[in-house]
Amino acid sequence: MKNSVVTGVVIDEDHFTLTELTEICGITPETVFEMVELGLLNPQGSRPEQWLFPGVAARRVRQVLRLSEDLEVNMAGAILAVELLEERERLQAQVRELEYRLSLLC
């Protein structure tokens, strides 16, 4: 059995600052500002130096960047795609829950 080392960045933190988010995702603060303006990110705090982003923000940013590159769409289009994918996941979870409840009745 080979020994191997896995390296990476833990992105399951409770919250990230603006600086941490930019470093983790390899983006500029301006890109984060655009994502906030377009509604992808909703930081806590009134000023950028006070902003705190939930742990899921890094995953959402990476998804948008990947979709933007892979599909060659602008950021707004990639954000819409991510939002639709998340909505699909929520609906699938609801269907599973309803199917489970229905199975209990039978």
Buried (B, 14 or more C-beta within 10 A) or exposed (E): EEEEEEEEEEBEBEBBBBEBBBEBBEBEEEBBBBBBEBEBBEBEEEEBEEBBBBEEBBBBBBBBBEBBEEEEBEBBBBBBBBBEEEEEEEEEEEEEEEEEEEEEEE
